[in-house]
Amino acid sequence: MKYPSLGIIGALFVTMAIGLGAYGAHGLDDAFSQNPRMKGAWGNAVDYQMFHGLALFALGIVRIDQKKAKLWIVSGILMFLGVILFCFSIYAWVFGGPEGLIKITPLGGFSFIFAWVLLAIHQFLTLKSRNLTNDS
């Protein structure tokens, strides 16, 4: 079974990351000169959005076993939430949002971590089931 909606979201996140990366490189000099910490945060947000957009795209195009689909889907949802909480909170902060806004950024980081742990569990279970089938 495939989950193309994850692939669509991933492709849109990658597209946005490219545009936001370019905008950060050419259009945010004033913001970055006022607060150099913003430049590093912006770069991290763009990088994380790119990586997780690509991961979501892959989750959307790879065929998986229906029995283990829950881990796959929850991982995709957590990556989506991670981009919203981590990346978008940084973008909003750089665009003039309150300093307190970046306090929700770590929640996005935890979402990313849990998403990857779930994918690791999914792969472990897949490997384990293949080994059991091969041993029979």
N, CA, C and O atoms as a GROMACS GRO file, in nm:
protein
  544
    1MET      N    1   0.084  -0.117   0.000
    1MET     CA    2   0.000   0.000   0.000
    1MET      C    3   0.090   0.124   0.000
    1MET      O    4   0.195   0.127   0.064
    2LYS      N    5   0.047   0.225  -0.072
    2LYS     CA    6   0.121   0.352  -0.077
    2LYS      C    7   0.036   0.462  -0.015
    2LYS      O    8  -0.086   0.451  -0.007
    3TYR      N    9   0.102   0.568   0.029
    3TYR     CA   10   0.034   0.682   0.090
    3TYR      C   11   0.076   0.808   0.017
    3TYR      O   12   0.162   0.882   0.065
    4PRO      N   13   0.015   0.834  -0.100
    4PRO     CA   14   0.059   0.946  -0.184
    4PRO      C   15   0.042   1.083  -0.118
    4PRO      O   16   0.113   1.177  -0.154
    5SER      N   17  -0.050   1.097  -0.023
    5SER     CA   18  -0.066   1.229   0.040
    5SER      C   19   0.061   1.268   0.115
    5SER      O   20   0.095   1.386   0.121
    6LEU      N   21   0.132   1.170   0.173
    6LEU     CA   22   0.260   1.201   0.238
    6LEU      C   23   0.361   1.251   0.134
    6LEU      O   24   0.438   1.343   0.161
    7GLY      N   25   0.359   1.190   0.017
    7GLY     CA   26   0.449   1.233  -0.090
    7GLY      C   27   0.420   1.373  -0.138
    7GLY      O   28   0.511   1.451  -0.166
    8ILE      N   29   0.292   1.406  -0.148
    8ILE     CA   30   0.254   1.541  -0.191
    8ILE      C   31   0.297   1.645  -0.089
    8ILE      O   32   0.354   1.748  -0.124
    9ILE      N   33   0.270   1.617   0.039
    9ILE     CA   34   0.311   1.709   0.146
    9ILE      C   35   0.463   1.725   0.144
    9ILE      O   36   0.514   1.836   0.156
   10GLY      N   37   0.533   1.613   0.130
   10GLY     CA   38   0.679   1.618   0.125
   10GLY      C   39   0.731   1.703   0.011
   10GLY      O   40   0.821   1.784   0.029
   11ALA      N   41   0.673   1.684  -0.108
   11ALA     CA   42   0.716   1.763  -0.223
   11ALA      C   43   0.690   1.912  -0.202
   11ALA      O   44   0.772   1.995  -0.241
   12LEU      N   45   0.576   1.945  -0.141
   12LEU     CA   46   0.546   2.086  -0.113
   12LEU      C   47   0.642   2.144  -0.009
   12LEU      O   48   0.686   2.258  -0.022
   13PHE      N   49   0.676   2.064   0.093
   13PHE     CA   50   0.772   2.111   0.193
   13PHE      C   51   0.910   2.135   0.129
   13PHE      O   52   0.976   2.234   0.162
   14VAL      N   53   0.952   2.047   0.040
   14VAL     CA   54   1.081   2.065  -0.027
   14VAL      C   55   1.078   2.192  -0.113
   14VAL      O   56   1.173   2.270  -0.112
   15THR      N   57   0.970   2.211  -0.185
   15THR     CA   58   0.956   2.331  -0.268
   15THR      C   59   0.965   2.457  -0.182
   15THR      O   60   1.036   2.552  -0.217
   16MET      N   61   0.893   2.456  -0.070
   16MET     CA   62   0.898   2.572   0.020
   16MET      C   63   1.037   2.592   0.078
   16MET      O   64   1.083   2.705   0.092
   17ALA      N   65   1.105   2.482   0.112
   17ALA     CA   66   1.239   2.493   0.170
   17ALA      C   67   1.335   2.559   0.072
   17ALA      O   68   1.420   2.640   0.111
   18ILE      N   69   1.323   2.525  -0.055
   18ILE     CA   70   1.409   2.586  -0.156
   18ILE      C   71   1.383   2.737  -0.163
   18ILE      O   72   1.476   2.817  -0.162
   19GLY      N   73   1.256   2.774  -0.168
   19GLY     CA   74   1.221   2.915  -0.174
   19GLY      C   75   1.262   2.990  -0.049
   19GLY      O   76   1.315   3.101  -0.057
   20LEU      N   77   1.236   2.931   0.068
   20LEU     CA   78   1.272   2.997   0.193
   20LEU      C   79   1.424   3.006   0.211
   20LEU      O   80   1.474   3.103   0.267
   21GLY      N   81   1.495   2.904   0.163
   21GLY     CA   82   1.641   2.910   0.168
   21GLY      C   83   1.695   3.024   0.083
   21GLY      O   84   1.784   3.098   0.124
   22ALA      N   85   1.639   3.038  -0.036
   22ALA     CA   86   1.681   3.147  -0.125
   22ALA      C   87   1.645   3.282  -0.065
   22ALA      O   88   1.724   3.377  -0.071
   23TYR      N   89   1.526   3.291  -0.008
   23TYR     CA   90   1.485   3.418   0.054
   23TYR      C   91   1.576   3.453   0.171
   23TYR      O   92   1.612   3.569   0.190
   24GLY      N   93   1.611   3.353   0.250
   24GLY     CA   94   1.702   3.378   0.362
   24GLY      C   95   1.840   3.422   0.316
   24GLY      O   96   1.905   3.504   0.381
   25ALA      N   97   1.884   3.369   0.203
   25ALA     CA   98   2.017   3.405   0.151
   25ALA      C   99   2.020   3.544   0.089
   25ALA      O  100   2.125   3.607   0.084
   26HIS      N  101   1.904   3.592   0.041
   26HIS     CA  102   1.905   3.718  -0.034
   26HIS      C  103   1.814   3.827   0.022
   26HIS      O  104   1.831   3.944  -0.012
   27GLY      N  105   1.718   3.791   0.106
   27GLY     CA  106   1.620   3.891   0.146
   27GLY      C  107   1.610   3.922   0.294
   27GLY      O  108   1.528   4.003   0.336
   28LEU      N  109   1.692   3.858   0.374
   28LEU     CA  110   1.679   3.878   0.519
   28LEU      C  111   1.804   3.937   0.583
   28LEU      O  112   1.828   3.919   0.702
   29ASP      N  113   1.883   4.006   0.505
   29ASP     CA  114   2.007   4.064   0.557
   29ASP      C  115   1.983   4.156   0.676
   29ASP      O  116   2.058   4.153   0.773
   30ASP      N  117   1.878   4.239   0.670
   30ASP     CA  118   1.849   4.332   0.780
   30ASP      C  119   1.817   4.256   0.909
   30ASP      O  120   1.869   4.289   1.015
   31ALA      N  121   1.730   4.157   0.898
   31ALA     CA  122   1.693   4.079   1.017
   31ALA      C  123   1.814   4.007   1.074
   31ALA      O  124   1.834   4.003   1.195
   32PHE      N  125   1.896   3.950   0.987
   32PHE     CA  126   2.012   3.875   1.033
   32PHE      C  127   2.119   3.967   1.092
   32PHE      O  128   2.190   3.926   1.184
   33SER      N  129   2.131   4.089   1.041
   33SER     CA  130   2.231   4.181   1.097
   33SER      C  131   2.188   4.231   1.235
   33SER      O  132   2.272   4.258   1.320
   34GLN      N  133   2.058   4.244   1.257
   34GLN     CA  134   2.007   4.286   1.388
   34GLN      C  135   2.020   4.175   1.491
   34GLN      O  136   2.044   4.203   1.609
   35ASN      N  137   2.006   4.052   1.449
   35ASN     CA  138   2.013   3.939   1.541
   35ASN      C  139   2.079   3.822   1.467
   35ASN      O  140   2.011   3.744   1.401
   36PRO      N  141   2.212   3.810   1.478
   36PRO     CA  142   2.284   3.706   1.405
   36PRO      C  143   2.236   3.564   1.438
   36PRO      O  144   2.251   3.474   1.356
   37ARG      N  145   2.180   3.545   1.557
   37ARG     CA  146   2.127   3.414   1.596
   37ARG      C  147   2.017   3.368   1.500
   37ARG      O  148   1.996   3.248   1.480
   38MET      N  149   1.947   3.464   1.442
   38MET     CA  150   1.838   3.431   1.349
   38MET      C  151   1.889   3.361   1.224
   38MET      O  152   1.822   3.274   1.169
   39LYS      N  153   2.008   3.400   1.178
   39LYS     CA  154   2.061   3.340   1.054
   39LYS      C  155   2.084   3.190   1.073
   39LYS      O  156   2.048   3.110   0.986
   40GLY      N  157   2.144   3.152   1.184
   40GLY     CA  158   2.167   3.010   1.211
   40GLY      C  159   2.037   2.933   1.229
   40GLY      O  160   2.022   2.821   1.180
   41ALA      N  161   1.943   2.995   1.300
   41ALA     CA  162   1.814   2.931   1.322
   41ALA      C  163   1.741   2.912   1.190
   41ALA      O  164   1.682   2.806   1.165
   42TRP      N  165   1.744   3.015   1.105
   42TRP     CA  166   1.678   3.007   0.974
   42TRP      C  167   1.739   2.894   0.891
   42TRP      O  168   1.668   2.814   0.830
   43GLY      N  169   1.872   2.888   0.890
   43GLY     CA  170   1.940   2.783   0.814
   43GLY      C  171   1.903   2.644   0.864
   43GLY      O  172   1.879   2.553   0.785
   44ASN      N  173   1.898   2.628   0.997
   44ASN     CA  174   1.856   2.498   1.053
   44ASN      C  175   1.714   2.464   1.013
   44ASN      O  176   1.684   2.350   0.977
   45ALA      N  177   1.625   2.562   1.020
   45ALA     CA  178   1.485   2.538   0.985
   45ALA      C  179   1.472   2.495   0.839
   45ALA      O  180   1.398   2.402   0.808
   46VAL      N  181   1.542   2.563   0.750
   46VAL     CA  182   1.536   2.528   0.608
   46VAL      C  183   1.593   2.387   0.586
   46VAL      O  184   1.534   2.307   0.513
   47ASP      N  185   1.707   2.357   0.650
   47ASP     CA  186   1.767   2.224   0.636
   47ASP      C  187   1.673   2.115   0.686
   47ASP      O  188   1.651   2.015   0.618
   48TYR      N  189   1.617   2.134   0.806
   48TYR     CA  190   1.527   2.033   0.863
   48TYR      C  191   1.402   2.017   0.778
   48TYR      O  192   1.352   1.906   0.761
   49GLN      N  193   1.352   2.127   0.724
   49GLN     CA  194   1.235   2.117   0.638
   49GLN      C  195   1.269   2.039   0.512
   49GLN      O  196   1.190   1.957   0.466
   50MET      N  197   1.386   2.064   0.455
   50MET     CA  198   1.428   1.993   0.335
   50MET      C  199   1.442   1.843   0.362
   50MET      O  200   1.388   1.761   0.288
   51PHE      N  201   1.515   1.809   0.467
   51PHE     CA  202   1.538   1.667   0.499
   51PHE      C  203   1.406   1.594   0.523
   51PHE      O  204   1.384   1.484   0.472
   52HIS      N  205   1.320   1.655   0.601
   52HIS     CA  206   1.196   1.588   0.636
   52HIS      C  207   1.093   1.593   0.523
   52HIS      O  208   1.006   1.506   0.514
   53GLY      N  209   1.102   1.693   0.439
   53GLY     CA  210   1.021   1.693   0.318
   53GLY      C  211   1.059   1.578   0.226
   53GLY      O  212   0.973   1.510   0.171
   54LEU      N  213   1.189   1.556   0.210
   54LEU     CA  214   1.236   1.443   0.130
   54LEU      C  215   1.195   1.310   0.192
   54LEU      O  216   1.154   1.218   0.121
   55ALA      N  217   1.204   1.301   0.323
   55ALA     CA  218   1.162   1.178   0.392
   55ALA      C  219   1.012   1.155   0.373
   55ALA      O  220   0.970   1.042   0.347
   56LEU      N  221   0.932   1.259   0.386
   56LEU     CA  222   0.788   1.245   0.364
   56LEU      C  223   0.758   1.203   0.220
   56LEU      O  224   0.670   1.121   0.196
   57PHE      N  225   0.832   1.260   0.126
   57PHE     CA  226   0.814   1.221  -0.013
   57PHE      C  227   0.840   1.071  -0.029
   57PHE      O  228   0.764   1.000  -0.094
   58ALA      N  229   0.950   1.024   0.030
   58ALA     CA  230   0.983   0.882   0.023
   58ALA      C  231   0.875   0.796   0.090
   58ALA      O  232   0.837   0.692   0.038
   59LEU      N  233   0.826   0.842   0.204
   59LEU     CA  234   0.719   0.768   0.272
   59LEU      C  235   0.595   0.758   0.183
   59LEU      O  236   0.519   0.661   0.192
   60GLY      N  237   0.575   0.856   0.099
   60GLY     CA  238   0.458   0.858   0.013
   60GLY      C  239   0.469   0.772  -0.111
   60GLY      O  240   0.367   0.737  -0.170
   61ILE      N  241   0.590   0.738  -0.152
   61ILE     CA  242   0.602   0.664  -0.279
   61ILE      C  243   0.644   0.518  -0.259
   61ILE      O  244   0.635   0.438  -0.353
   62VAL      N  245   0.688   0.482  -0.140
   62VAL     CA  246   0.733   0.345  -0.116
   62VAL      C  247   0.614   0.259  -0.077
   62VAL      O  248   0.529   0.299   0.003
   63ARG      N  249   0.609   0.141  -0.133
   63ARG     CA  250   0.502   0.046  -0.099
   63ARG      C  251   0.540  -0.026   0.031
   63ARG      O  252   0.653  -0.073   0.048
   64ILE      N  253   0.443  -0.033   0.123
   64ILE     CA  254   0.470  -0.099   0.251
   64ILE      C  255   0.363  -0.203   0.281
   64ILE      O  256   0.256  -0.204   0.221
   65ASP      N  257   0.396  -0.289   0.374
   65ASP     CA  258   0.304  -0.393   0.420
   65ASP      C  259   0.191  -0.329   0.501
   65ASP      O  260   0.216  -0.250   0.592
   66GLN      N  261   0.070  -0.363   0.468
   66GLN     CA  262  -0.048  -0.306   0.533
   66GLN      C  263  -0.046  -0.327   0.685
   66GLN      O  264  -0.093  -0.242   0.760
   67LYS      N  265   0.009  -0.439   0.731
   67LYS     CA  266   0.008  -0.471   0.874
   67LYS      C  267   0.090  -0.371   0.956
   67LYS      O  268   0.057  -0.344   1.071
   68LYS      N  269   0.194  -0.317   0.895
   68LYS     CA  270   0.282  -0.225   0.967
   68LYS      C  271   0.259  -0.080   0.926
   68LYS      O  272   0.342   0.007   0.954
   69ALA      N  273   0.149  -0.053   0.860
   69ALA     CA  274   0.122   0.081   0.807
   69ALA      C  275   0.106   0.186   0.917
   69ALA      O  276   0.136   0.304   0.895
   70LYS      N  277   0.059   0.147   1.035
   70LYS     CA  278   0.036   0.245   1.142
   70LYS      C  279   0.166   0.316   1.180
   70LYS      O  280   0.167   0.438   1.194
   71LEU      N  281   0.273   0.241   1.195
   71LEU     CA  282   0.402   0.305   1.229
   71LEU      C  283   0.443   0.402   1.120
   71LEU      O  284   0.494   0.511   1.149
   72TRP      N  285   0.423   0.364   0.997
   72TRP     CA  286   0.458   0.445   0.881
   72TRP      C  287   0.379   0.576   0.882
   72TRP      O  288   0.436   0.684   0.867
   73ILE      N  289   0.249   0.564   0.901
   73ILE     CA  290   0.161   0.681   0.898
   73ILE      C  291   0.189   0.773   1.015
   73ILE      O  292   0.198   0.895   0.998
   74VAL      N  293   0.202   0.717   1.135
   74VAL     CA  294   0.229   0.800   1.253
   74VAL      C  295   0.364   0.870   1.238
   74VAL      O  296   0.378   0.986   1.278
   75SER      N  297   0.461   0.802   1.181
   75SER     CA  298   0.590   0.866   1.156
   75SER      C  299   0.574   0.984   1.061
   75SER      O  300   0.633   1.090   1.084
   76GLY      N  301   0.497   0.966   0.956
   76GLY     CA  302   0.472   1.075   0.862
   76GLY      C  303   0.401   1.193   0.928
   76GLY      O  304   0.435   1.308   0.903
   77ILE      N  305   0.304   1.162   1.011
   77ILE     CA  306   0.232   1.268   1.083
   77ILE      C  307   0.327   1.343   1.176
   77ILE      O  308   0.322   1.466   1.184
   78LEU      N  309   0.414   1.270   1.245
   78LEU     CA  310   0.510   1.335   1.334
   78LEU      C  311   0.610   1.422   1.257
   78LEU      O  312   0.650   1.528   1.305
   79MET      N  313   0.650   1.377   1.139
   79MET     CA  314   0.739   1.460   1.057
   79MET      C  315   0.667   1.587   1.013
   79MET      O  316   0.724   1.696   1.016
   80PHE      N  317   0.543   1.573   0.973
   80PHE     CA  318   0.462   1.689   0.935
   80PHE      C  319   0.453   1.787   1.052
   80PHE      O  320   0.476   1.906   1.035
   81LEU      N  321   0.418   1.735   1.170
   81LEU     CA  322   0.409   1.822   1.288
   81LEU      C  323   0.544   1.883   1.323
   81LEU      O  324   0.551   1.998   1.366
   82GLY      N  325   0.650   1.806   1.305
   82GLY     CA  326   0.783   1.858   1.332
   82GLY      C  327   0.815   1.979   1.245
   82GLY      O  328   0.870   2.078   1.294
   83VAL      N  329   0.781   1.971   1.117
   83VAL     CA  330   0.806   2.085   1.028
   83VAL      C  331   0.724   2.205   1.074
   83VAL      O  332   0.775   2.317   1.079
   84ILE      N  333   0.597   2.182   1.106
   84ILE     CA  334   0.511   2.292   1.150
   84ILE      C  335   0.564   2.354   1.279
   84ILE      O  336   0.579   2.476   1.288
   85LEU      N  337   0.593   2.271   1.378
   85LEU     CA  338   0.634   2.323   1.509
   85LEU      C  339   0.778   2.376   1.509
   85LEU      O  340   0.805   2.482   1.565
   86PHE      N  341   0.868   2.303   1.446
   86PHE     CA  342   1.009   2.343   1.449
   86PHE      C  343   1.037   2.454   1.347
   86PHE      O  344   1.076   2.565   1.383
   87CYS      N  345   1.016   2.421   1.222
   87CYS     CA  346   1.055   2.513   1.115
   87CYS      C  347   0.969   2.638   1.111
   87CYS      O  348   1.021   2.750   1.107
   88PHE      N  349   0.839   2.620   1.113
   88PHE     CA  350   0.750   2.735   1.098
   88PHE      C  351   0.758   2.829   1.218
   88PHE      O  352   0.738   2.950   1.202
   89SER      N  353   0.786   2.776   1.338
   89SER     CA  354   0.800   2.866   1.453
   89SER      C  355   0.924   2.954   1.437
   89SER      O  356   0.924   3.071   1.475
   90ILE      N  357   1.030   2.897   1.380
   90ILE     CA  358   1.151   2.976   1.354
   90ILE      C  359   1.124   3.080   1.246
   90ILE      O  360   1.165   3.195   1.259
   91TYR      N  361   1.056   3.040   1.139
   91TYR     CA  362   1.026   3.136   1.033
   91TYR      C  363   0.943   3.252   1.088
   91TYR      O  364   0.970   3.369   1.059
   92ALA      N  365   0.843   3.219   1.168
   92ALA     CA  366   0.756   3.324   1.224
   92ALA      C  367   0.835   3.416   1.316
   92ALA      O  368   0.814   3.537   1.317
   93TRP      N  369   0.927   3.359   1.394
   93TRP     CA  370   1.010   3.439   1.484
   93TRP      C  371   1.098   3.535   1.404
   93TRP      O  372   1.108   3.653   1.439
   94VAL      N  373   1.160   3.485   1.298
   94VAL     CA  374   1.246   3.570   1.216
   94VAL      C  375   1.165   3.681   1.149
   94VAL      O  376   1.214   3.792   1.131
   95PHE      N  377   1.041   3.651   1.112
   95PHE     CA  378   0.955   3.751   1.047
   95PHE      C  379   0.891   3.848   1.147
   95PHE      O  380   0.801   3.924   1.111
   96GLY      N  381   0.937   3.845   1.272
   96GLY     CA  382   0.891   3.945   1.368
   96GLY      C  383   0.799   3.893   1.476
   96GLY      O  384   0.745   3.971   1.554
   97GLY      N  385   0.779   3.765   1.480
   97GLY     CA  386   0.696   3.707   1.586
   97GLY      C  387   0.764   3.723   1.721
   97GLY      O  388   0.883   3.754   1.727
   98PRO      N  389   0.690   3.703   1.828
   98PRO     CA  390   0.748   3.720   1.962
   98PRO      C  391   0.859   3.618   1.990
   98PRO      O  392   0.857   3.506   1.940
   99GLU      N  393   0.953   3.659   2.071
   99GLU     CA  394   1.066   3.573   2.109
   99GLU      C  395   1.017   3.441   2.172
   99GLU      O  396   1.078   3.336   2.153
  100GLY      N  397   0.906   3.449   2.245
  100GLY     CA  398   0.851   3.331   2.310
  100GLY      C  399   0.805   3.224   2.212
  100GLY      O  400   0.786   3.108   2.249
  101LEU      N  401   0.786   3.264   2.087
  101LEU     CA  402   0.741   3.170   1.985
  101LEU      C  403   0.839   3.054   1.967
  101LEU      O  404   0.798   2.942   1.939
  102ILE      N  405   0.967   3.082   1.984
  102ILE     CA  406   1.065   2.976   1.963
  102ILE      C  407   1.068   2.876   2.079
  102ILE      O  408   1.144   2.779   2.076
  103LYS      N  409   0.987   2.900   2.180
  103LYS     CA  410   0.978   2.800   2.289
  103LYS      C  411   0.905   2.674   2.245
  103LYS      O  412   0.919   2.569   2.307
  104ILE      N  413   0.826   2.683   2.137
  104ILE     CA  414   0.761   2.562   2.087
  104ILE      C  415   0.849   2.487   1.987
  104ILE      O  416   0.816   2.375   1.948
  105THR      N  417   0.958   2.546   1.946
  105THR     CA  418   1.048   2.484   1.850
  105THR      C  419   1.096   2.346   1.897
  105THR      O  420   1.098   2.253   1.816
  106PRO      N  421   1.135   2.328   2.024
  106PRO     CA  422   1.180   2.195   2.067
  106PRO      C  423   1.072   2.086   2.053
  106PRO      O  424   1.105   1.969   2.037
  107LEU      N  425   0.946   2.124   2.060
  107LEU     CA  426   0.840   2.024   2.041
  107LEU      C  427   0.848   1.965   1.900
  107LEU      O  428   0.826   1.846   1.880
  108GLY      N  429   0.882   2.049   1.805
  108GLY     CA  430   0.902   2.001   1.669
  108GLY      C  431   1.023   1.909   1.660
  108GLY      O  432   1.021   1.808   1.589
  109GLY      N  433   1.128   1.943   1.733
  109GLY     CA  434   1.247   1.857   1.736
  109GLY      C  435   1.214   1.720   1.793
  109GLY      O  436   1.259   1.618   1.741
  110PHE      N  437   1.137   1.717   1.901
  110PHE     CA  438   1.095   1.588   1.958
  110PHE      C  439   1.008   1.511   1.859
  110PHE      O  440   1.017   1.389   1.851
  111SER      N  441   0.924   1.581   1.784
  111SER     CA  442   0.842   1.514   1.683
  111SER      C  443   0.930   1.447   1.578
  111SER      O  444   0.904   1.334   1.537
  112PHE      N  445   1.035   1.517   1.535
  112PHE     CA  446   1.128   1.458   1.439
  112PHE      C  447   1.193   1.332   1.497
  112PHE      O  448   1.200   1.228   1.431
  113ILE      N  449   1.240   1.343   1.620
  113ILE     CA  450   1.308   1.229   1.684
  113ILE      C  451   1.215   1.109   1.693
  113ILE      O  452   1.253   0.998   1.656
  114PHE      N  453   1.093   1.130   1.742
  114PHE     CA  454   0.999   1.020   1.756
  114PHE      C  455   0.962   0.960   1.619
  114PHE      O  456   0.943   0.839   1.607
  115ALA      N  457   0.952   1.044   1.518
  115ALA     CA  458   0.923   0.995   1.383
  115ALA      C  459   1.031   0.898   1.337
  115ALA      O  460   1.001   0.792   1.283
  116TRP      N  461   1.156   0.935   1.358
  116TRP     CA  462   1.265   0.848   1.314
  116TRP      C  463   1.276   0.722   1.399
  116TRP      O  464   1.312   0.616   1.348
  117VAL      N  465   1.243   0.732   1.527
  117VAL     CA  466   1.241   0.612   1.611
  117VAL      C  467   1.135   0.515   1.560
  117VAL      O  468   1.158   0.395   1.552
  118LEU      N  469   1.018   0.568   1.525
  118LEU     CA  470   0.912   0.482   1.471
  118LEU      C  471   0.954   0.416   1.339
  118LEU      O  472   0.924   0.299   1.315
  119LEU      N  473   1.024   0.491   1.255
  119LEU     CA  474   1.072   0.430   1.130
  119LEU      C  475   1.175   0.322   1.158
  119LEU      O  476   1.178   0.219   1.090
  120ALA      N  477   1.260   0.343   1.258
  120ALA     CA  478   1.358   0.240   1.296
  120ALA      C  479   1.286   0.115   1.347
  120ALA      O  480   1.324   0.003   1.313
  121ILE      N  481   1.183   0.134   1.427
  121ILE     CA  482   1.104   0.021   1.477
  121ILE      C  483   1.037  -0.051   1.360
  121ILE      O  484   1.036  -0.174   1.354
  122HIS      N  485   0.982   0.026   1.267
  122HIS     CA  486   0.919  -0.033   1.148
  122HIS      C  487   1.018  -0.119   1.072
  122HIS      O  488   0.986  -0.232   1.034
  123GLN      N  489   1.137  -0.067   1.050
  123GLN     CA  490   1.238  -0.142   0.977
  123GLN      C  491   1.283  -0.266   1.054
  123GLN      O  492   1.304  -0.372   0.994
  124PHE      N  493   1.296  -0.253   1.185
  124PHE     CA  494   1.334  -0.368   1.268
  124PHE      C  495   1.229  -0.478   1.255
  124PHE      O  496   1.263  -0.595   1.236
  125LEU      N  497   1.102  -0.441   1.266
  125LEU     CA  498   0.994  -0.539   1.256
  125LEU      C  499   0.990  -0.602   1.117
  125LEU      O  500   0.964  -0.721   1.102
  126THR      N  501   1.016  -0.522   1.016
  126THR     CA  502   1.018  -0.574   0.880
  126THR      C  503   1.131  -0.675   0.862
  126THR      O  504   1.112  -0.782   0.805
  127LEU      N  505   1.248  -0.640   0.912
  127LEU     CA  506   1.363  -0.730   0.904
  127LEU      C  507   1.337  -0.858   0.982
  127LEU      O  508   1.368  -0.967   0.936
  128LYS      N  509   1.280  -0.843   1.100
  128LYS     CA  510   1.251  -0.958   1.185
  128LYS      C  511   1.152  -1.052   1.117
  128LYS      O  512   1.171  -1.174   1.118
  129SER      N  513   1.047  -0.997   1.057
  129SER     CA  514   0.948  -1.082   0.990
  129SER      C  515   1.007  -1.150   0.867
  129SER      O  516   0.972  -1.264   0.836
  130ARG      N  517   1.098  -1.081   0.796
  130ARG     CA  518   1.163  -1.144   0.680
  130ARG      C  519   1.254  -1.259   0.724
  130ARG      O  520   1.258  -1.364   0.660
  131ASN      N  521   1.326  -1.237   0.834
  131ASN     CA  522   1.415  -1.342   0.885
  131ASN      C  523   1.335  -1.462   0.931
  131ASN      O  524   1.377  -1.576   0.909
  132LEU      N  525   1.219  -1.440   0.994
  132LEU     CA  526   1.135  -1.550   1.039
  132LEU      C  527   1.080  -1.628   0.920
  132LEU      O  528   1.070  -1.750   0.925
  133THR      N  529   1.045  -1.558   0.813
  133THR     CA  530   0.993  -1.624   0.694
  133THR      C  531   1.102  -1.701   0.622
  133THR      O  532   1.078  -1.810   0.569
  134ASN      N  533   1.223  -1.646   0.620
  134ASN     CA  534   1.334  -1.715   0.554
  134ASN      C  535   1.381  -1.837   0.632
  134ASN      O  536   1.430  -1.933   0.572
  135ASP      N  537   1.366  -1.835   0.765
  135ASP     CA  538   1.407  -1.947   0.848
  135ASP      C  539   1.311  -2.064   0.837
  135ASP      O  540   1.349  -2.178   0.866
  136SER      N  541   1.190  -2.040   0.796
  136SER     CA  542   1.089  -2.148   0.790
  136SER      C  543   1.111  -2.239   0.674
  136SER      O  544   1.035  -2.334   0.656
   0.00000   0.00000   0.00000
